[in-house]
Amino acid sequence: MMNFDPESPSTPVSPKWEGLSEIDKAIRDNRLMQYRIKKSWADPWGRKLTILGLIVIGTVFAFLAGASFGLW
């Protein structure tokens, strides 16, 4: 008869995931947002989209500020 117990002591279980150890440490240190920002900034497309997003937000803010002061 087969043993269907997943908690069997005969199978060694790794205490940490090998491929996800960096994100696991980030979650433990409560710095998941910092991890996401660093990974996004390291990606060329992520960096371009971040810069483009900040430019769009800045442009909209400048337009609304100029309109409220009667510049146009």
mmJSON file of the N, C-alpha and C atoms, coordinates in Angstrom:
{"data_MODEL":{"atom_site":{
"group_PDB":["ATOM","ATOM","ATOM","ATOM","ATOM","ATOM","ATOM","ATOM","ATOM","ATOM","ATOM","ATOM","ATOM","ATOM","ATOM","ATOM","ATOM","ATOM","ATOM","ATOM","ATOM","ATOM","ATOM","ATOM","ATOM","ATOM","ATOM","ATOM","ATOM","ATOM","ATOM","ATOM","ATOM","ATOM","ATOM","ATOM","ATOM","ATOM","ATOM","ATOM","ATOM","ATOM","ATOM","ATOM","ATOM","ATOM","ATOM","ATOM","ATOM","ATOM","ATOM","ATOM","ATOM","ATOM","ATOM","ATOM","ATOM","ATOM","ATOM","ATOM","ATOM","ATOM","ATOM","ATOM","ATOM","ATOM","ATOM","ATOM","ATOM","ATOM","ATOM","ATOM","ATOM","ATOM","ATOM","ATOM","ATOM","ATOM","ATOM","ATOM","ATOM","ATOM","ATOM","ATOM","ATOM","ATOM","ATOM","ATOM","ATOM","ATOM","ATOM","ATOM","ATOM","ATOM","ATOM","ATOM","ATOM","ATOM","ATOM","ATOM","ATOM","ATOM","ATOM","ATOM","ATOM","ATOM","ATOM","ATOM","ATOM","ATOM","ATOM","ATOM","ATOM","ATOM","ATOM","ATOM","ATOM","ATOM","ATOM","ATOM","ATOM","ATOM","ATOM","ATOM","ATOM","ATOM","ATOM","ATOM","ATOM","ATOM","ATOM","ATOM","ATOM","ATOM","ATOM","ATOM","ATOM","ATOM","ATOM","ATOM","ATOM","ATOM","ATOM","ATOM","ATOM","ATOM","ATOM","ATOM","ATOM","ATOM","ATOM","ATOM","ATOM","ATOM","ATOM","ATOM","ATOM","ATOM","ATOM","ATOM","ATOM","ATOM","ATOM","ATOM","ATOM","ATOM","ATOM","ATOM","ATOM","ATOM","ATOM","ATOM","ATOM","ATOM","ATOM","ATOM","ATOM","ATOM","ATOM","ATOM","ATOM","ATOM","ATOM","ATOM","ATOM","ATOM","ATOM","ATOM","ATOM","ATOM","ATOM","ATOM","ATOM","ATOM","ATOM","ATOM","ATOM","ATOM","ATOM","ATOM","ATOM","ATOM","ATOM","ATOM","ATOM","ATOM","ATOM","ATOM","ATOM","ATOM","ATOM","ATOM","ATOM","ATOM","ATOM","ATOM"],
"id":[1,2,3,4,5,6,7,8,9,10,11,12,13,14,15,16,17,18,19,20,21,22,23,24,25,26,27,28,29,30,31,32,33,34,35,36,37,38,39,40,41,42,43,44,45,46,47,48,49,50,51,52,53,54,55,56,57,58,59,60,61,62,63,64,65,66,67,68,69,70,71,72,73,74,75,76,77,78,79,80,81,82,83,84,85,86,87,88,89,90,91,92,93,94,95,96,97,98,99,100,101,102,103,104,105,106,107,108,109,110,111,112,113,114,115,116,117,118,119,120,121,122,123,124,125,126,127,128,129,130,131,132,133,134,135,136,137,138,139,140,141,142,143,144,145,146,147,148,149,150,151,152,153,154,155,156,157,158,159,160,161,162,163,164,165,166,167,168,169,170,171,172,173,174,175,176,177,178,179,180,181,182,183,184,185,186,187,188,189,190,191,192,193,194,195,196,197,198,199,200,201,202,203,204,205,206,207,208,209,210,211,212,213,214,215,216],
"type_symbol":["N","C","C","N","C","C","N","C","C","N","C","C","N","C","C","N","C","C","N","C","C","N","C","C","N","C","C","N","C","C","N","C","C","N","C","C","N","C","C","N","C","C","N","C","C","N","C","C","N","C","C","N","C","C","N","C","C","N","C","C","N","C","C","N","C","C","N","C","C","N","C","C","N","C","C","N","C","C","N","C","C","N","C","C","N","C","C","N","C","C","N","C","C","N","C","C","N","C","C","N","C","C","N","C","C","N","C","C","N","C","C","N","C","C","N","C","C","N","C","C","N","C","C","N","C","C","N","C","C","N","C","C","N","C","C","N","C","C","N","C","C","N","C","C","N","C","C","N","C","C","N","C","C","N","C","C","N","C","C","N","C","C","N","C","C","N","C","C","N","C","C","N","C","C","N","C","C","N","C","C","N","C","C","N","C","C","N","C","C","N","C","C","N","C","C","N","C","C","N","C","C","N","C","C","N","C","C","N","C","C","N","C","C","N","C","C"],
"label_atom_id":["N","CA","C","N","CA","C","N","CA","C","N","CA","C","N","CA","C","N","CA","C","N","CA","C","N","CA","C","N","CA","C","N","CA","C","N","CA","C","N","CA","C","N","CA","C","N","CA","C","N","CA","C","N","CA","C","N","CA","C","N","CA","C","N","CA","C","N","CA","C","N","CA","C","N","CA","C","N","CA","C","N","CA","C","N","CA","C","N","CA","C","N","CA","C","N","CA","C","N","CA","C","N","CA","C","N","CA","C","N","CA","C","N","CA","C","N","CA","C","N","CA","C","N","CA","C","N","CA","C","N","CA","C","N","CA","C","N","CA","C","N","CA","C","N","CA","C","N","CA","C","N","CA","C","N","CA","C","N","CA","C","N","CA","C","N","CA","C","N","CA","C","N","CA","C","N","CA","C","N","CA","C","N","CA","C","N","CA","C","N","CA","C","N","CA","C","N","CA","C","N","CA","C","N","CA","C","N","CA","C","N","CA","C","N","CA","C","N","CA","C","N","CA","C","N","CA","C","N","CA","C","N","CA","C","N","CA","C","N","CA","C","N","CA","C","N","CA","C","N","CA","C"],
"label_alt_id":[null,null,null,null,null,null,null,null,null,null,null,null,null,null,null,null,null,null,null,null,null,null,null,null,null,null,null,null,null,null,null,null,null,null,null,null,null,null,null,null,null,null,null,null,null,null,null,null,null,null,null,null,null,null,null,null,null,null,null,null,null,null,null,null,null,null,null,null,null,null,null,null,null,null,null,null,null,null,null,null,null,null,null,null,null,null,null,null,null,null,null,null,null,null,null,null,null,null,null,null,null,null,null,null,null,null,null,null,null,null,null,null,null,null,null,null,null,null,null,null,null,null,null,null,null,null,null,null,null,null,null,null,null,null,null,null,null,null,null,null,null,null,null,null,null,null,null,null,null,null,null,null,null,null,null,null,null,null,null,null,null,null,null,null,null,null,null,null,null,null,null,null,null,null,null,null,null,null,null,null,null,null,null,null,null,null,null,null,null,null,null,null,null,null,null,null,null,null,null,null,null,null,null,null,null,null,null,null,null,null,null,null,null,null,null,null],
"label_comp_id":["MET","MET","MET","MET","MET","MET","ASN","ASN","ASN","PHE","PHE","PHE","ASP","ASP","ASP","PRO","PRO","PRO","GLU","GLU","GLU","SER","SER","SER","PRO","PRO","PRO","SER","SER","SER","THR","THR","THR","PRO","PRO","PRO","VAL","VAL","VAL","SER","SER","SER","PRO","PRO","PRO","LYS","LYS","LYS","TRP","TRP","TRP","GLU","GLU","GLU","GLY","GLY","GLY","LEU","LEU","LEU","SER","SER","SER","GLU","GLU","GLU","ILE","ILE","ILE","ASP","ASP","ASP","LYS","LYS","LYS","ALA","ALA","ALA","ILE","ILE","ILE","ARG","ARG","ARG","ASP","ASP","ASP","ASN","ASN","ASN","ARG","ARG","ARG","LEU","LEU","LEU","MET","MET","MET","GLN","GLN","GLN","TYR","TYR","TYR","ARG","ARG","ARG","ILE","ILE","ILE","LYS","LYS","LYS","LYS","LYS","LYS","SER","SER","SER","TRP","TRP","TRP","ALA","ALA","ALA","ASP","ASP","ASP","PRO","PRO","PRO","TRP","TRP","TRP","GLY","GLY","GLY","ARG","ARG","ARG","LYS","LYS","LYS","LEU","LEU","LEU","THR","THR","THR","ILE","ILE","ILE","LEU","LEU","LEU","GLY","GLY","GLY","LEU","LEU","LEU","ILE","ILE","ILE","VAL","VAL","VAL","ILE","ILE","ILE","GLY","GLY","GLY","THR","THR","THR","VAL","VAL","VAL","PHE","PHE","PHE","ALA","ALA","ALA","PHE","PHE","PHE","LEU","LEU","LEU","ALA","ALA","ALA","GLY","GLY","GLY","ALA","ALA","ALA","SER","SER","SER","PHE","PHE","PHE","GLY","GLY","GLY","LEU","LEU","LEU","TRP","TRP","TRP"],
"label_asym_id":["A","A","A","A","A","A","A","A","A","A","A","A","A","A","A","A","A","A","A","A","A","A","A","A","A","A","A","A","A","A","A","A","A","A","A","A","A","A","A","A","A","A","A","A","A","A","A","A","A","A","A","A","A","A","A","A","A","A","A","A","A","A","A","A","A","A","A","A","A","A","A","A","A","A","A","A","A","A","A","A","A","A","A","A","A","A","A","A","A","A","A","A","A","A","A","A","A","A","A","A","A","A","A","A","A","A","A","A","A","A","A","A","A","A","A","A","A","A","A","A","A","A","A","A","A","A","A","A","A","A","A","A","A","A","A","A","A","A","A","A","A","A","A","A","A","A","A","A","A","A","A","A","A","A","A","A","A","A","A","A","A","A","A","A","A","A","A","A","A","A","A","A","A","A","A","A","A","A","A","A","A","A","A","A","A","A","A","A","A","A","A","A","A","A","A","A","A","A","A","A","A","A","A","A","A","A","A","A","A","A","A","A","A","A","A","A"],
"label_entity_id":["1","1","1","1","1","1","1","1","1","1","1","1","1","1","1","1","1","1","1","1","1","1","1","1","1","1","1","1","1","1","1","1","1","1","1","1","1","1","1","1","1","1","1","1","1","1","1","1","1","1","1","1","1","1","1","1","1","1","1","1","1","1","1","1","1","1","1","1","1","1","1","1","1","1","1","1","1","1","1","1","1","1","1","1","1","1","1","1","1","1","1","1","1","1","1","1","1","1","1","1","1","1","1","1","1","1","1","1","1","1","1","1","1","1","1","1","1","1","1","1","1","1","1","1","1","1","1","1","1","1","1","1","1","1","1","1","1","1","1","1","1","1","1","1","1","1","1","1","1","1","1","1","1","1","1","1","1","1","1","1","1","1","1","1","1","1","1","1","1","1","1","1","1","1","1","1","1","1","1","1","1","1","1","1","1","1","1","1","1","1","1","1","1","1","1","1","1","1","1","1","1","1","1","1","1","1","1","1","1","1","1","1","1","1","1","1"],
"label_seq_id":[1,1,1,2,2,2,3,3,3,4,4,4,5,5,5,6,6,6,7,7,7,8,8,8,9,9,9,10,10,10,11,11,11,12,12,12,13,13,13,14,14,14,15,15,15,16,16,16,17,17,17,18,18,18,19,19,19,20,20,20,21,21,21,22,22,22,23,23,23,24,24,24,25,25,25,26,26,26,27,27,27,28,28,28,29,29,29,30,30,30,31,31,31,32,32,32,33,33,33,34,34,34,35,35,35,36,36,36,37,37,37,38,38,38,39,39,39,40,40,40,41,41,41,42,42,42,43,43,43,44,44,44,45,45,45,46,46,46,47,47,47,48,48,48,49,49,49,50,50,50,51,51,51,52,52,52,53,53,53,54,54,54,55,55,55,56,56,56,57,57,57,58,58,58,59,59,59,60,60,60,61,61,61,62,62,62,63,63,63,64,64,64,65,65,65,66,66,66,67,67,67,68,68,68,69,69,69,70,70,70,71,71,71,72,72,72],
"pdbx_PDB_ins_code":[null,null,null,null,null,null,null,null,null,null,null,null,null,null,null,null,null,null,null,null,null,null,null,null,null,null,null,null,null,null,null,null,null,null,null,null,null,null,null,null,null,null,null,null,null,null,null,null,null,null,null,null,null,null,null,null,null,null,null,null,null,null,null,null,null,null,null,null,null,null,null,null,null,null,null,null,null,null,null,null,null,null,null,null,null,null,null,null,null,null,null,null,null,null,null,null,null,null,null,null,null,null,null,null,null,null,null,null,null,null,null,null,null,null,null,null,null,null,null,null,null,null,null,null,null,null,null,null,null,null,null,null,null,null,null,null,null,null,null,null,null,null,null,null,null,null,null,null,null,null,null,null,null,null,null,null,null,null,null,null,null,null,null,null,null,null,null,null,null,null,null,null,null,null,null,null,null,null,null,null,null,null,null,null,null,null,null,null,null,null,null,null,null,null,null,null,null,null,null,null,null,null,null,null,null,null,null,null,null,null,null,null,null,null,null,null],
"Cartn_x":[0.837,0.0,0.886,0.475,1.279,0.999,2.015,1.882,1.528,0.314,-0.141,-0.006,0.725,0.902,1.934,1.545,2.522,3.526,3.23,4.121,5.052,5.32,6.16,7.591,8.202,9.571,10.613,10.225,11.191,11.527,10.659,10.931,11.492,12.72,13.288,12.641,12.293,11.654,12.607,12.855,13.735,13.018,13.667,12.993,12.753,13.51,13.272,13.231,12.507,12.425,13.681,14.315,15.583,15.382,14.381,14.181,13.554,12.909,12.196,12.784,14.037,14.631,14.745,14.999,15.141,13.819,12.742,11.438,10.942,11.294,10.929,11.59,12.841,13.555,12.946,12.534,11.921,10.6,9.822,8.558,8.824,9.821,10.159,10.605,11.359,11.855,10.849,9.677,8.602,9.079,9.743,10.209,9.871,8.659,8.236,8.129,7.69,7.58,8.953,9.932,11.299,11.825,11.515,11.933,11.315,10.029,9.35,9.92,10.205,10.749,12.132,12.969,14.317,14.261,13.372,13.252,12.707,11.755,11.195,12.227,13.031,14.036,15.155,15.43,16.485,16.066,14.764,14.246,14.196,14.774,14.774,13.37,12.426,11.063,10.396,10.648,10.084,10.604,11.884,12.479,11.857,11.693,11.1,9.654,8.897,7.507,7.409,8.319,8.321,8.615,9.62,9.968,8.825,8.239,7.117,5.933,5.644,4.539,4.761,5.995,6.299,6.21,6.635,6.53,5.066,4.233,2.806,2.158,2.459,1.894,2.361,3.637,4.163,3.539,3.333,2.728,1.282,0.533,-0.862,-0.917,-0.043,-0.004,0.336,1.322,1.716,0.579,-0.128,-1.248,-2.357,-2.698,-3.765,-3.361,-2.103,-1.63,-1.646,-1.219,-1.238,-2.648,-3.567,-4.957,-5.598,-5.238,-5.839,-5.3,-4.089,-3.524,-3.844,-4.591,-5.014,-3.935,-2.992,-1.929,-2.405,-3.448,-4.021,-5.479],
"Cartn_y":[-1.179,0.0,1.248,2.265,3.476,4.441,5.214,6.215,7.547,8.048,9.292,10.488,10.346,11.424,12.415,13.666,14.631,15.097,14.9,15.32,14.193,13.301,12.149,12.597,12.097,12.501,11.931,10.994,10.395,11.325,12.302,13.236,14.528,14.891,16.132,17.35,18.308,19.53,20.688,21.445,22.603,23.71,24.332,25.37,26.658,26.902,28.095,27.704,28.48,28.222,28.765,27.968,28.373,29.519,29.417,30.433,31.719,31.661,32.83,33.354,33.066,33.464,34.982,35.682,37.14,37.812,37.374,37.975,37.548,36.339,35.876,36.751,37.104,37.977,39.381,39.854,41.18,41.229,40.169,40.115,40.076,39.305,39.208,40.549,41.291,42.587,43.708,43.363,44.318,45.429,45.054,46.023,45.539,45.038,44.497,45.594,46.778,47.869,48.273,48.33,48.667,47.609,46.342,45.258,45.437,45.761,45.933,47.118,48.205,49.387,49.092,48.405,48.074,47.149,46.158,45.238,45.956,46.853,47.599,48.548,49.184,50.127,49.399,48.16,47.393,46.972,46.873,46.491,47.732,47.677,48.874,49.389,48.49,48.926,49.506,48.904,49.428,50.811,51.032,52.355,53.391,53.037,53.98,54.306,53.291,53.532,54.373,54.161,54.965,56.423,56.663,58.039,58.685,57.948,58.477,58.796,57.918,58.161,59.4,59.587,60.777,62.051,61.973,63.139,63.491,62.483,62.731,63.349,62.8,63.347,64.785,65.049,66.407,67.375,66.93,67.78,68.122,67.132,67.378,68.33,68.129,69.022,70.449,70.594,71.927,72.592,71.823,72.377,72.847,72.019,72.393,73.579,73.622,74.759,76.032,75.951,77.115,77.583,76.635,77.006,77.657,77.207,77.796,79.197,79.502,80.844,81.751,81.249,82.06,82.299,81.401,81.574,81.233,80.458,80.154,79.87],
"Cartn_z":[0.0,0.0,0.0,-0.772,-0.904,0.244,0.581,1.626,0.974,1.221,0.612,1.552,2.622,3.594,3.065,2.758,2.225,3.276,4.546,5.62,6.039,5.14,5.451,5.748,6.827,7.148,6.195,5.343,4.423,3.254,2.965,1.872,2.455,2.111,2.648,1.998,2.811,2.333,2.569,1.518,1.624,2.399,3.383,4.16,3.375,2.325,1.509,0.036,-0.731,-2.161,-2.804,-3.599,-4.214,-5.207,-6.055,-7.087,-6.581,-5.442,-4.938,-3.635,-3.39,-2.111,-1.988,-3.1,-3.032,-2.691,-3.343,-3.048,-1.678,-1.262,0.073,1.136,0.906,1.847,1.823,0.654,0.552,1.312,1.219,1.947,3.447,3.848,5.272,5.829,5.05,5.504,5.267,4.739,4.471,3.537,2.473,1.483,0.08,-0.08,-1.367,-2.427,-2.04,-3.013,-3.528,-2.645,-3.058,-4.028,-3.781,-4.667,-6.051,-6.085,-7.37,-8.148,-7.449,-8.124,-8.684,-7.919,-8.399,-9.608,-9.573,-10.704,-11.93,-11.737,-12.858,-13.453,-12.608,-13.091,-13.826,-13.455,-14.118,-15.525,-15.759,-17.069,-17.959,-19.174,-20.04,-20.365,-20.641,-20.947,-19.712,-18.563,-17.322,-17.009,-17.276,-17.044,-17.974,-19.254,-20.213,-19.85,-19.437,-19.062,-17.792,-16.849,-15.625,-15.941,-16.763,-17.137,-17.91,-18.85,-19.626,-18.719,-17.774,-16.841,-15.998,-15.517,-14.716,-15.548,-16.818,-17.707,-17.961,-18.193,-18.429,-17.189,-16.017,-14.777,-14.568,-14.806,-14.665,-15.648,-16.889,-17.915,-17.563,-17.125,-16.738,-15.548,-14.577,-13.415,-13.839,-14.722,-15.183,-15.959,-16.782,-17.542,-16.61,-15.627,-14.7,-13.83,-13.413,-12.617,-13.458,-14.708,-15.593,-15.883,-16.046,-16.316,-15.095,-13.908,-12.706,-12.436,-12.9,-12.734,-13.918,-14.886,-16.016,-17.047,-17.16,-18.15,-19.556,-19.71,-21.018,-20.901],
"occupancy":[1.0,1.0,1.0,1.0,1.0,1.0,1.0,1.0,1.0,1.0,1.0,1.0,1.0,1.0,1.0,1.0,1.0,1.0,1.0,1.0,1.0,1.0,1.0,1.0,1.0,1.0,1.0,1.0,1.0,1.0,1.0,1.0,1.0,1.0,1.0,1.0,1.0,1.0,1.0,1.0,1.0,1.0,1.0,1.0,1.0,1.0,1.0,1.0,1.0,1.0,1.0,1.0,1.0,1.0,1.0,1.0,1.0,1.0,1.0,1.0,1.0,1.0,1.0,1.0,1.0,1.0,1.0,1.0,1.0,1.0,1.0,1.0,1.0,1.0,1.0,1.0,1.0,1.0,1.0,1.0,1.0,1.0,1.0,1.0,1.0,1.0,1.0,1.0,1.0,1.0,1.0,1.0,1.0,1.0,1.0,1.0,1.0,1.0,1.0,1.0,1.0,1.0,1.0,1.0,1.0,1.0,1.0,1.0,1.0,1.0,1.0,1.0,1.0,1.0,1.0,1.0,1.0,1.0,1.0,1.0,1.0,1.0,1.0,1.0,1.0,1.0,1.0,1.0,1.0,1.0,1.0,1.0,1.0,1.0,1.0,1.0,1.0,1.0,1.0,1.0,1.0,1.0,1.0,1.0,1.0,1.0,1.0,1.0,1.0,1.0,1.0,1.0,1.0,1.0,1.0,1.0,1.0,1.0,1.0,1.0,1.0,1.0,1.0,1.0,1.0,1.0,1.0,1.0,1.0,1.0,1.0,1.0,1.0,1.0,1.0,1.0,1.0,1.0,1.0,1.0,1.0,1.0,1.0,1.0,1.0,1.0,1.0,1.0,1.0,1.0,1.0,1.0,1.0,1.0,1.0,1.0,1.0,1.0,1.0,1.0,1.0,1.0,1.0,1.0,1.0,1.0,1.0,1.0,1.0,1.0,1.0,1.0,1.0,1.0,1.0,1.0],
"B_iso_or_equiv":[0.0,0.0,0.0,0.0,0.0,0.0,0.0,0.0,0.0,0.0,0.0,0.0,0.0,0.0,0.0,0.0,0.0,0.0,0.0,0.0,0.0,0.0,0.0,0.0,0.0,0.0,0.0,0.0,0.0,0.0,0.0,0.0,0.0,0.0,0.0,0.0,0.0,0.0,0.0,0.0,0.0,0.0,0.0,0.0,0.0,0.0,0.0,0.0,0.0,0.0,0.0,0.0,0.0,0.0,0.0,0.0,0.0,0.0,0.0,0.0,0.0,0.0,0.0,0.0,0.0,0.0,0.0,0.0,0.0,0.0,0.0,0.0,0.0,0.0,0.0,0.0,0.0,0.0,0.0,0.0,0.0,0.0,0.0,0.0,0.0,0.0,0.0,0.0,0.0,0.0,0.0,0.0,0.0,0.0,0.0,0.0,0.0,0.0,0.0,0.0,0.0,0.0,0.0,0.0,0.0,0.0,0.0,0.0,0.0,0.0,0.0,0.0,0.0,0.0,0.0,0.0,0.0,0.0,0.0,0.0,0.0,0.0,0.0,0.0,0.0,0.0,0.0,0.0,0.0,0.0,0.0,0.0,0.0,0.0,0.0,0.0,0.0,0.0,0.0,0.0,0.0,0.0,0.0,0.0,0.0,0.0,0.0,0.0,0.0,0.0,0.0,0.0,0.0,0.0,0.0,0.0,0.0,0.0,0.0,0.0,0.0,0.0,0.0,0.0,0.0,0.0,0.0,0.0,0.0,0.0,0.0,0.0,0.0,0.0,0.0,0.0,0.0,0.0,0.0,0.0,0.0,0.0,0.0,0.0,0.0,0.0,0.0,0.0,0.0,0.0,0.0,0.0,0.0,0.0,0.0,0.0,0.0,0.0,0.0,0.0,0.0,0.0,0.0,0.0,0.0,0.0,0.0,0.0,0.0,0.0,0.0,0.0,0.0,0.0,0.0,0.0],
"pdbx_formal_charge":[null,null,null,null,null,null,null,null,null,null,null,null,null,null,null,null,null,null,null,null,null,null,null,null,null,null,null,null,null,null,null,null,null,null,null,null,null,null,null,null,null,null,null,null,null,null,null,null,null,null,null,null,null,null,null,null,null,null,null,null,null,null,null,null,null,null,null,null,null,null,null,null,null,null,null,null,null,null,null,null,null,null,null,null,null,null,null,null,null,null,null,null,null,null,null,null,null,null,null,null,null,null,null,null,null,null,null,null,null,null,null,null,null,null,null,null,null,null,null,null,null,null,null,null,null,null,null,null,null,null,null,null,null,null,null,null,null,null,null,null,null,null,null,null,null,null,null,null,null,null,null,null,null,null,null,null,null,null,null,null,null,null,null,null,null,null,null,null,null,null,null,null,null,null,null,null,null,null,null,null,null,null,null,null,null,null,null,null,null,null,null,null,null,null,null,null,null,null,null,null,null,null,null,null,null,null,null,null,null,null,null,null,null,null,null,null],
"auth_seq_id":[1,1,1,2,2,2,3,3,3,4,4,4,5,5,5,6,6,6,7,7,7,8,8,8,9,9,9,10,10,10,11,11,11,12,12,12,13,13,13,14,14,14,15,15,15,16,16,16,17,17,17,18,18,18,19,19,19,20,20,20,21,21,21,22,22,22,23,23,23,24,24,24,25,25,25,26,26,26,27,27,27,28,28,28,29,29,29,30,30,30,31,31,31,32,32,32,33,33,33,34,34,34,35,35,35,36,36,36,37,37,37,38,38,38,39,39,39,40,40,40,41,41,41,42,42,42,43,43,43,44,44,44,45,45,45,46,46,46,47,47,47,48,48,48,49,49,49,50,50,50,51,51,51,52,52,52,53,53,53,54,54,54,55,55,55,56,56,56,57,57,57,58,58,58,59,59,59,60,60,60,61,61,61,62,62,62,63,63,63,64,64,64,65,65,65,66,66,66,67,67,67,68,68,68,69,69,69,70,70,70,71,71,71,72,72,72],
"auth_comp_id":["MET","MET","MET","MET","MET","MET","ASN","ASN","ASN","PHE","PHE","PHE","ASP","ASP","ASP","PRO","PRO","PRO","GLU","GLU","GLU","SER","SER","SER","PRO","PRO","PRO","SER","SER","SER","THR","THR","THR","PRO","PRO","PRO","VAL","VAL","VAL","SER","SER","SER","PRO","PRO","PRO","LYS","LYS","LYS","TRP","TRP","TRP","GLU","GLU","GLU","GLY","GLY","GLY","LEU","LEU","LEU","SER","SER","SER","GLU","GLU","GLU","ILE","ILE","ILE","ASP","ASP","ASP","LYS","LYS","LYS","ALA","ALA","ALA","ILE","ILE","ILE","ARG","ARG","ARG","ASP","ASP","ASP","ASN","ASN","ASN","ARG","ARG","ARG","LEU","LEU","LEU","MET","MET","MET","GLN","GLN","GLN","TYR","TYR","TYR","ARG","ARG","ARG","ILE","ILE","ILE","LYS","LYS","LYS","LYS","LYS","LYS","SER","SER","SER","TRP","TRP","TRP","ALA","ALA","ALA","ASP","ASP","ASP","PRO","PRO","PRO","TRP","TRP","TRP","GLY","GLY","GLY","ARG","ARG","ARG","LYS","LYS","LYS","LEU","LEU","LEU","THR","THR","THR","ILE","ILE","ILE","LEU","LEU","LEU","GLY","GLY","GLY","LEU","LEU","LEU","ILE","ILE","ILE","VAL","VAL","VAL","ILE","ILE","ILE","GLY","GLY","GLY","THR","THR","THR","VAL","VAL","VAL","PHE","PHE","PHE","ALA","ALA","ALA","PHE","PHE","PHE","LEU","LEU","LEU","ALA","ALA","ALA","GLY","GLY","GLY","ALA","ALA","ALA","SER","SER","SER","PHE","PHE","PHE","GLY","GLY","GLY","LEU","LEU","LEU","TRP","TRP","TRP"],
"auth_asym_id":["A","A","A","A","A","A","A","A","A","A","A","A","A","A","A","A","A","A","A","A","A","A","A","A","A","A","A","A","A","A","A","A","A","A","A","A","A","A","A","A","A","A","A","A","A","A","A","A","A","A","A","A","A","A","A","A","A","A","A","A","A","A","A","A","A","A","A","A","A","A","A","A","A","A","A","A","A","A","A","A","A","A","A","A","A","A","A","A","A","A","A","A","A","A","A","A","A","A","A","A","A","A","A","A","A","A","A","A","A","A","A","A","A","A","A","A","A","A","A","A","A","A","A","A","A","A","A","A","A","A","A","A","A","A","A","A","A","A","A","A","A","A","A","A","A","A","A","A","A","A","A","A","A","A","A","A","A","A","A","A","A","A","A","A","A","A","A","A","A","A","A","A","A","A","A","A","A","A","A","A","A","A","A","A","A","A","A","A","A","A","A","A","A","A","A","A","A","A","A","A","A","A","A","A","A","A","A","A","A","A","A","A","A","A","A","A"],
"auth_atom_id":["N","CA","C","N","CA","C","N","CA","C","N","CA","C","N","CA","C","N","CA","C","N","CA","C","N","CA","C","N","CA","C","N","CA","C","N","CA","C","N","CA","C","N","CA","C","N","CA","C","N","CA","C","N","CA","C","N","CA","C","N","CA","C","N","CA","C","N","CA","C","N","CA","C","N","CA","C","N","CA","C","N","CA","C","N","CA","C","N","CA","C","N","CA","C","N","CA","C","N","CA","C","N","CA","C","N","CA","C","N","CA","C","N","CA","C","N","CA","C","N","CA","C","N","CA","C","N","CA","C","N","CA","C","N","CA","C","N","CA","C","N","CA","C","N","CA","C","N","CA","C","N","CA","C","N","CA","C","N","CA","C","N","CA","C","N","CA","C","N","CA","C","N","CA","C","N","CA","C","N","CA","C","N","CA","C","N","CA","C","N","CA","C","N","CA","C","N","CA","C","N","CA","C","N","CA","C","N","CA","C","N","CA","C","N","CA","C","N","CA","C","N","CA","C","N","CA","C","N","CA","C","N","CA","C","N","CA","C","N","CA","C","N","CA","C","N","CA","C","N","CA","C"],
"pdbx_PDB_model_num":[1,1,1,1,1,1,1,1,1,1,1,1,1,1,1,1,1,1,1,1,1,1,1,1,1,1,1,1,1,1,1,1,1,1,1,1,1,1,1,1,1,1,1,1,1,1,1,1,1,1,1,1,1,1,1,1,1,1,1,1,1,1,1,1,1,1,1,1,1,1,1,1,1,1,1,1,1,1,1,1,1,1,1,1,1,1,1,1,1,1,1,1,1,1,1,1,1,1,1,1,1,1,1,1,1,1,1,1,1,1,1,1,1,1,1,1,1,1,1,1,1,1,1,1,1,1,1,1,1,1,1,1,1,1,1,1,1,1,1,1,1,1,1,1,1,1,1,1,1,1,1,1,1,1,1,1,1,1,1,1,1,1,1,1,1,1,1,1,1,1,1,1,1,1,1,1,1,1,1,1,1,1,1,1,1,1,1,1,1,1,1,1,1,1,1,1,1,1,1,1,1,1,1,1,1,1,1,1,1,1,1,1,1,1,1,1]
}}}
